């Protein structure tokens, strides 16, 4: 029988402390919050990849790697007398209770939209207590990928009523921004072209919300399909003893169509 989850978590914390302690691992002992930042990002994306592949075994392993990064950062913070893993757990536990008054209190919320609205109101009140005046858009990290950041900012604005009425209105905005991009390209004004491209992408992100598509996920999956189809072209040409440089665009297009037909 497996050990209880609490016991296993405590064991992980102890292992991390030993790795960082006297006689521990030389590599682990010399790491800092800054030095292991890339691993936190990498492990997060590996979790996303496991979810995309619908592989439970891989997801279990990658979630463990991600938890390790949290424990690693908490151990370093404890060594600096800043906080420990218990403080991390207490903080998130308190936050979940505080932001779910419809579960742990007497607030009523019958729909997911009502829950999200209440969540934003509670976050706003917390920020005002901590920092004074706060914006609805606070709390979205600048380091997020641009598409994901745009999506999150639009969601936050939407929860307080700043949004389009329906998808068709957003689609018209996309068409308007596309026309403005064409005009900027024809005028050959670089700064204006960049701005119009940004406006078009932002409008497309807005459209994605209305059709329940996460733009970051959609683009990641499109990239994966592109890679699979391009590799198909490379492999097909290699079997015929040719390289990409020796093939015409028409031949590559035909192989691309074959790849699509095969579900790649």
ZABAPA-403692 format. One line per 5 residues: number of its first residue (from 0); their letters; for each residue x, y, z of N, C-alpha, C. Coordinates in steps of 0.2 Angstrom, whole numbers, plus 5000, padded with zeros to 4 digits. Layout:
BEGIN
NUM> a> X Y Z X Y Z X Y Z ~ ...
END
This chain:
BEGIN
0> xxxxx> 5004 4994 5000 5000 5000 5000 5004 5006 5000 ~ 5003 5011 4996 5006 5017 4996 5006 5021 5002 ~ 5011 5025 5004 5011 5029 5009 5005 5035 5009 ~ 5003 5038 5014 4998 5044 5013 5002 5049 5010 ~ 4998 5053 5006 5001 5059 5002 5004 5064 5007
5> xxxxx> 5002 5065 5013 5005 5070 5017 5012 5067 5019 ~ 5012 5061 5021 5019 5058 5023 5024 5058 5017 ~ 5021 5057 5011 5026 5057 5005 5028 5064 5004 ~ 5024 5069 5005 5026 5076 5003 5031 5078 5009 ~ 5030 5076 5015 5035 5078 5020 5042 5074 5018
10> xxxxx> 5041 5068 5016 5048 5065 5014 5051 5069 5008 ~ 5047 5071 5003 5050 5075 4998 5054 5081 5001 ~ 5050 5085 5005 5053 5091 5008 5060 5089 5012 ~ 5060 5083 5016 5066 5081 5019 5072 5080 5014 ~ 5070 5076 5009 5075 5075 5004 5078 5081 5001
15> xxxxx> 5074 5086 4999 5076 5092 4997 5081 5096 5002 ~ 5079 5096 5008 5083 5099 5013 5090 5095 5014 ~ 5090 5089 5013 5096 5085 5013 5101 5087 5007 ~ 5098 5087 5001 5101 5089 4995 5105 5095 4996 ~ 5101 5100 4999 5104 5107 5000 5109 5108 5006
20> xxxxx> 5109 5102 5011 5112 5103 5017 5120 5101 5016 ~ 5123 5101 5022 5130 5099 5022 5131 5092 5020 ~ 5135 5090 5016 5136 5083 5014 5131 5081 5008 ~ 5127 5086 5006 5122 5085 5001 5125 5085 4994 ~ 5121 5087 4989 5123 5087 4982 5126 5094 4980
25> xxxxx> 5132 5093 4978 5136 5100 4976 5132 5104 4971 ~ 5128 5101 4966 5125 5105 4961 5119 5108 4965 ~ 5115 5104 4968 5109 5107 4972 5111 5113 4977 ~ 5116 5112 4980 5118 5117 4985 5120 5124 4982 ~ 5123 5124 4976 5125 5130 4973 5119 5134 4969
30> xxxxx> 5113 5131 4969 5108 5134 4965 5105 5140 4969 ~ 5102 5144 4965 5098 5150 4967 5092 5151 4964 ~ 5087 5155 4967 5081 5156 4964 5082 5158 4956 ~ 5087 5162 4955 5088 5164 4948 5090 5159 4944 ~ 5095 5155 4946 5098 5149 4942 5093 5144 4940
35> xxxxx> 5088 5143 4944 5083 5137 4942 5077 5140 4939 ~ 5076 5146 4938 5070 5149 4935 5069 5145 4928 ~ 5074 5144 4924 5072 5141 4918 5069 5134 4918 ~ 5071 5130 4924 5068 5124 4925 5061 5124 4927 ~ 5059 5129 4930 5052 5130 4932 5048 5131 4926
40> xxxxx> 5050 5135 4921 5046 5136 4915 5046 5129 4911 ~ 5052 5126 4911 5053 5120 4907 5048 5115 4909 ~ 5048 5114 4916 5044 5108 4919 5036 5110 4918 ~ 5034 5116 4918 5027 5118 4917 5025 5116 4909 ~ 5030 5118 4905 5028 5116 4898 5028 5108 4897
45> xxxxx> 5032 5105 4900 5032 5097 4900 5025 5095 4902 ~ 5023 5098 4908 5016 5096 4910 5011 5097 4905 ~ 5011 5103 4901 5006 5104 4896 5007 5099 4890 ~ 5013 5097 4889 5014 5092 4883 5011 5086 4885 ~ 5012 5084 4892 5009 5077 4894 5001 5077 4893
50> xxxxx> 4998 5083 4895 4991 5084 4895 4989 5084 4887 ~ 4993 5087 4883 4991 5087 4876 4991 5079 4873 ~ 4996 5076 4875 4997 5069 4873 4992 5064 4876 ~ 4989 5066 4881 4984 5062 4885 4987 5056 4888 ~ 4993 5057 4891 4997 5051 4893 4997 5052 4901
55> xxxxx> 4993 5048 4905 4992 5049 4912 4999 5047 4916 ~ 5003 5042 4913 5009 5041 4916 5014 5046 4916 ~ 5015 5049 4910 5019 5055 4909 5017 5061 4913 ~ 5010 5062 4913 5008 5068 4917 5009 5067 4924 ~ 5009 5061 4927 5010 5060 4934 5018 5061 4935
60> xxxxx> 5022 5059 4931 5029 5061 4932 5031 5068 4931 ~ 5028 5071 4926 5029 5078 4925 5026 5083 4931 ~ 5021 5081 4933 5018 5085 4939 5023 5084 4945 ~ 5026 5078 4946 5031 5077 4951 5037 5082 4950 ~ 5039 5082 4944 5045 5087 4943 5043 5094 4944
65> xxxxx> 5037 5096 4943 5034 5103 4944 5034 5104 4951 ~ 5031 5099 4955 5031 5100 4962 5038 5101 4965 ~ 5043 5097 4963 5050 5098 4965 5052 5105 4964 ~ 5051 5108 4959 5053 5115 4958 5050 5119 4964 ~ 5044 5118 4966 5041 5122 4971 5044 5121 4978
70> xxxxx> 5045 5115 4979 5049 5113 4985 5056 5116 4985 ~ 5059 5115 4980 5066 5118 4979 5066 5125 4981 ~ 5062 5129 4978 5062 5137 4979 5060 5138 4986 ~ 5055 5134 4989 5053 5135 4996 5059 5133 5001 ~ 5063 5128 4999 5069 5126 5003 5074 5132 5004
75> xxxxx> 5075 5135 4998 5080 5140 4997 5078 5146 5001 ~ 5071 5148 5001 5068 5153 5005 5069 5152 5012 ~ 5068 5146 5014 5068 5144 5021 5075 5145 5024 ~ 5080 5143 5020 5087 5144 5022 5089 5152 5022 ~ 5085 5156 5019 5086 5163 5019 5082 5166 5025
80> xxxxx> 5078 5162 5028 5074 5164 5034 5068 5169 5031 ~ 5066 5168 5025 5061 5172 5022 5054 5168 5023 ~ 5053 5162 5021 5047 5158 5022 5049 5151 5021 ~ 5045 5146 5023 5046 5139 5022 5040 5136 5018 ~ 5040 5130 5017 5035 5126 5013 5029 5127 5017
85> xxxxx> 5029 5126 5023 5023 5127 5027 5019 5133 5026 ~ 5023 5139 5025 5020 5145 5024 5017 5146 5017 ~ 5020 5142 5012 5017 5142 5006 5010 5139 5006 ~ 5010 5133 5009 5004 5129 5010 4999 5133 5013 ~ 5001 5136 5019 4996 5140 5023 4993 5146 5019
90> xxxxx> 4997 5149 5015 4995 5155 5011 4990 5152 5005 ~ 4991 5147 5002 4987 5145 4997 4980 5142 5000 ~ 4981 5139 5005 4975 5136 5009 4970 5142 5011 ~ 4973 5147 5014 4969 5153 5016 4966 5156 5010 ~ 4970 5157 5005 4967 5160 4999 4961 5157 4996
95> xxxxx> 4962 5150 4995 4956 5146 4992 4950 5147 4996 ~ 4951 5147 5003 4945 5148 5007 4942 5155 5006 ~ 4946 5160 5006 4944 5167 5006 4941 5168 4999 ~ 4943 5165 4994 4940 5167 4987 4935 5162 4985 ~ 4933 5158 4989 4927 5153 4988 4922 5154 4993
100> xxxxx> 4919 5160 4995 4914 5161 5000 4908 5158 4998 ~ 4907 5156 4992 4901 5152 4990 4901 5145 4992 ~ 4907 5143 4994 4908 5136 4997 4909 5136 5004 ~ 4914 5141 5007 4916 5141 5014 4912 5146 5018 ~ 4908 5150 5014 4904 5155 5018 4897 5155 5016
105> xxxxx> 4894 5161 5016 4886 5161 5015 4885 5165 5008 ~ 4890 5166 5004 4889 5170 4998 4886 5165 4993 ~ 4881 5167 4989 4878 5163 4983 4881 5164 4977 ~ 4883 5159 4973 4885 5159 4966 4883 5153 4963 ~ 4878 5154 4958 4875 5148 4955 4878 5146 4949
110> xxxxx> 4882 5151 4946 4885 5149 4939 4893 5151 4939 ~ 4896 5148 4935 4904 5149 4934 4905 5156 4933 ~ 4901 5160 4929 4902 5167 4928 4902 5171 4935 ~ 4897 5169 4939 4896 5172 4945 4902 5171 4950 ~ 4905 5165 4949 4910 5163 4953 4916 5168 4951
115> xxxxx> 4917 5168 4945 4923 5172 4942 4922 5180 4944 ~ 4916 5182 4943 4915 5189 4945 4917 5190 4952 ~ 4914 5186 4957 4916 5187 4964 4923 5186 4965 ~ 4926 5181 4962 4934 5180 4963 4938 5187 4961 ~ 4936 5190 4956 4939 5196 4954 4938 5202 4959
120> xxxxx> 4932 5202 4961 4930 5207 4966 4934 5206 4973 ~ 4935 5200 4975 4939 5198 4981 4946 5200 4980 ~ 4949 5198 4974 4956 5200 4973 4957 5208 4973 ~ 4952 5211 4970 4953 5219 4970 4953 5221 4977 ~ 4948 5219 4981 4948 5221 4988 4955 5220 4992
125> xxxxx> 4957 5214 4990 4964 5212 4993 4969 5217 4991 ~ 4970 5218 4985 4975 5223 4982 4974 5230 4985 ~ 4968 5232 4986 4967 5239 4988 4969 5239 4996 ~ 4968 5234 4999 4971 5233 5006 4978 5233 5007 ~ 4981 5230 5002 4989 5229 5002 4992 5235 4999
130> xxxxx> 4989 5238 4993 4993 5243 4989 4989 5249 4988 ~ 4983 5250 4991 4979 5256 4989 4975 5255 4983 ~ 4975 5259 4978 4971 5259 4972 4974 5253 4968 ~ 4970 5249 4965 4972 5243 4961 4968 5243 4955 ~ 4971 5241 4949 4968 5240 4943 4965 5233 4942
135> xxxxx> 4959 5233 4939 4956 5226 4937 4961 5222 4933 ~ 4966 5225 4930 4970 5221 4925 4977 5219 4929 ~ 4977 5221 4936 4983 5219 4940 4983 5211 4940 ~ 4989 5208 4941 4989 5201 4943 4991 5197 4937 ~ 4991 5200 4931 4993 5196 4925 5001 5197 4924
140> xxxxx> 5005 5191 4924 5012 5192 4924 5014 5195 4917 ~ 5019 5200 4917 5022 5202 4911 5025 5197 4907 ~ 5028 5192 4911 5032 5187 4908 5028 5181 4904 ~ 5021 5181 4904 5017 5177 4901 5019 5177 4893 ~ 5018 5172 4889 5018 5172 4882 5013 5177 4880
145> xxxxx> 5014 5181 4875 5010 5187 4873 5002 5185 4871 ~ 5001 5179 4868 4994 5177 4866 4991 5176 4873 ~ 4994 5172 4877 4991 5170 4884 4990 5176 4888 ~ 4994 5181 4888 4994 5187 4892 4988 5191 4889 ~ 4987 5192 4883 4981 5195 4880 4975 5192 4882
150> xxxxx> 4975 5186 4882 4969 5182 4883 4967 5183 4891 ~ 4971 5183 4895 4970 5184 4902 4968 5191 4904 ~ 4971 5196 4900 4969 5203 4901 4962 5204 4899 ~ 4960 5201 4893 4953 5202 4890 4948 5198 4895 ~ 4950 5193 4898 4946 5189 4902 4944 5194 4908
155> xxxxx> 4949 5197 4911 4948 5201 4917 4944 5207 4915 ~ 4945 5210 4910 4941 5216 4908 4934 5214 4907 ~ 4933 5208 4904 4926 5205 4902 4922 5204 4909 ~ 4925 5202 4914 4922 5200 4920 4919 5206 4924 ~ 4921 5212 4922 4918 5218 4925 4914 5222 4919
160> xxxxx> 4912 5218 4914 4907 5221 4909 4910 5224 4903 ~ 4917 5225 4903 4920 5228 4897 4922 5223 4892 ~ 4917 5222 4887 4918 5217 4882 4913 5218 4876 ~ 4914 5214 4871 4909 5214 4865 4903 5211 4867 ~ 4898 5212 4863 4891 5209 4865 4891 5202 4862
165> xxxxx> 4893 5201 4856 4893 5194 4853 4899 5193 4848 ~ 4900 5187 4846 4905 5185 4842 4905 5188 4835 ~ 4900 5190 4832 4900 5193 4826 4902 5200 4826 ~ 4901 5203 4832 4904 5210 4832 4912 5210 4833 ~ 4914 5204 4836 4922 5204 4836 4925 5202 4829
170> xxxxx> 4921 5198 4826 4923 5196 4819 4923 5202 4814 ~ 4919 5206 4815 4919 5212 4811 4925 5217 4813 ~ 4927 5216 4819 4933 5220 4822 4939 5217 4819 ~ 4939 5210 4818 4945 5207 4815 4946 5209 4808 ~ 4940 5209 4804 4940 5211 4797 4942 5218 4797
175> xxxxx> 4940 5223 4801 4942 5230 4801 4950 5230 4802 ~ 4952 5227 4807 4960 5227 4809 4964 5224 4803 ~ 4961 5219 4799 4965 5216 4794 4965 5221 4788 ~ 4960 5225 4787 4960 5230 4782 4965 5236 4783 ~ 4965 5237 4790 4970 5242 4792 4977 5240 4791
180> xxxxx> 4978 5234 4792 4985 5231 4791 4987 5231 4784 ~ 4982 5229 4779 4983 5230 4772 4985 5237 4770 ~ 4982 5242 4773 4983 5249 4771 4990 5251 4774 ~ 4992 5248 4780 4998 5250 4782 5004 5247 4778 ~ 5003 5241 4776 5008 5237 4772 5009 5241 4765
185> xxxxx> 5003 5243 4762 5003 5247 4756 5007 5253 4756 ~ 5006 5257 4762 5009 5263 4764 5017 5262 4765 ~ 5019 5256 4767 5025 5254 4769 5028 5258 4774 ~ 5024 5259 4780 5026 5262 4786 5027 5257 4791 ~ 5033 5256 4793 5035 5250 4797 5032 5250 4804
190> xxxxx> 5032 5256 4807 5029 5257 4814 5022 5256 4814 ~ 5018 5258 4809 5011 5258 4808 5009 5250 4807 ~ 5013 5247 4802 5012 5240 4801 5013 5236 4807 ~ 5018 5237 4811 5019 5233 4817 5013 5234 4822 ~ 5010 5240 4823 5005 5242 4827 4998 5239 4824
195> xxxxx> 4997 5239 4818 4991 5236 4815 4991 5228 4816 ~ 4997 5225 4815 4998 5218 4816 4996 5216 4823 ~ 4999 5220 4828 4997 5219 4835 4990 5220 4836 ~ 4986 5225 4833 4979 5226 4834 4975 5220 4831 ~ 4978 5217 4825 4974 5211 4822 4975 5205 4827
200> xxxxx> 4981 5204 4830 4982 5198 4834 4978 5199 4840 ~ 4977 5205 4843 4973 5206 4849 4966 5205 4848 ~ 4964 5207 4842 4957 5206 4840 4955 5198 4839 ~ 4960 5195 4836 4959 5187 4835 4959 5184 4842 ~ 4963 5186 4847 4963 5183 4854 4956 5185 4856
205> xxxxx> 4953 5191 4855 4946 5192 4858 4941 5187 4854 ~ 4942 5186 4848 4937 5181 4845 4938 5174 4848 ~ 4944 5172 4849 4945 5166 4852 4941 5165 4858 ~ 4941 5170 4863 4937 5169 4869 4930 5168 4867 ~ 4927 5171 4862 4920 5170 4861 4918 5164 4858
210> xxxxx> 4923 5160 4855 4922 5154 4852 4925 5148 4856 ~ 4927 5150 4863 4929 5145 4868 4935 5142 4865 ~ 4940 5145 4862 4946 5143 4860 4952 5146 4864 ~ 4957 5143 4867 4962 5146 4870 4967 5148 4865 ~ 4969 5154 4863 4973 5155 4858 4980 5152 4858
215> xxxxx> 4983 5152 4864 4990 5149 4866 4990 5142 4864 ~ 4984 5139 4866 4984 5131 4865 4983 5130 4858 ~ 4979 5134 4854 4977 5133 4847 4984 5134 4843 ~ 4988 5139 4845 4994 5140 4841 4999 5135 4843 ~ 5000 5133 4849 5004 5127 4851 5003 5121 4847
220> xxxxx> 4996 5119 4846 4994 5113 4842 4995 5114 4835 ~ 4994 5120 4832 4996 5121 4825 5003 5120 4824 ~ 5007 5123 4828 5015 5122 4828 5017 5115 4828 ~ 5014 5111 4832 5015 5104 4832 5013 5100 4826 ~ 5007 5102 4823 5005 5100 4816 5010 5102 4811
225> xxxxx> 5012 5108 4811 5017 5110 4806 5023 5106 4806 ~ 5026 5105 4812 5032 5101 4813 5031 5094 4810 ~ 5025 5091 4812 5024 5084 4810 5024 5084 4802 ~ 5020 5088 4799 5019 5088 4792 5026 5090 4788 ~ 5030 5095 4791 5036 5096 4788 5041 5090 4788
230> xxxxx> 5041 5087 4794 5045 5081 4794 5043 5076 4789 ~ 5036 5075 4788 5034 5070 4783 5037 5072 4776 ~ 5037 5078 4774 5040 5081 4768 5047 5079 4768 ~ 5051 5080 4773 5058 5078 4773 5059 5071 4772 ~ 5055 5067 4776 5056 5060 4776 5054 5057 4769
235> xxxxx> 5049 5059 4766 5047 5057 4760 5052 5059 4754 ~ 5055 5064 4755 5060 5066 4750 5066 5062 4751 ~ 5068 5061 4757 5074 5057 4759 5074 5050 4756 ~ 5067 5047 4756 5066 5040 4753 5068 5040 4746 ~ 5067 5046 4743 5068 5046 4735 5075 5048 4734
240> xxxxx> 5079 5049 4739 5086 5051 4738 5087 5058 4737 ~ 5082 5063 4739 5083 5070 4737 5082 5074 4744 ~ 5085 5080 4743 5084 5085 4749 5079 5090 4748 ~ 5077 5094 4753 5072 5099 4752 5075 5104 4746 ~ 5081 5106 4746 5083 5110 4741 5082 5108 4733
245> xxxxx> 5082 5101 4733 5081 5098 4726 5074 5097 4724 ~ 5069 5099 4729 5062 5098 4727 5059 5105 4725 ~ 5054 5105 4721 5051 5111 4719 5045 5112 4725 ~ 5043 5119 4725 5038 5120 4729 5031 5116 4728 ~ 5030 5115 4722 5024 5111 4720 5024 5104 4723
250> xxxxx> 5030 5101 4723 5031 5094 4725 5030 5094 4733 ~ 5033 5100 4736 5032 5100 4744 5025 5101 4745 ~ 5022 5105 4742 5015 5107 4743 5011 5100 4742 ~ 5012 5096 4737 5009 5090 4736 5010 5085 4742 ~ 5016 5085 4745 5018 5081 4750 5014 5083 4757
255> xxxxx> 5014 5090 4757 5010 5093 4763 5003 5091 4763 ~ 5000 5091 4757 4993 5089 4757 4992 5081 4758 ~ 4997 5077 4756 4997 5070 4758 4997 5069 4766 ~ 5002 5073 4769 5002 5073 4776 4996 5075 4780 ~ 4992 5080 4777 4986 5082 4780 4981 5076 4779
260> xxxx> 4981 5073 4774 4976 5068 4772 4977 5062 4777 ~ 4983 5061 4779 4985 5055 4784 4984 5057 4791 ~ 4981 5063 4792 4979 5065 4799 4985 5068 4803 ~ 4990 5070 4800 4996 5074 4803 4994 5081 4804
END
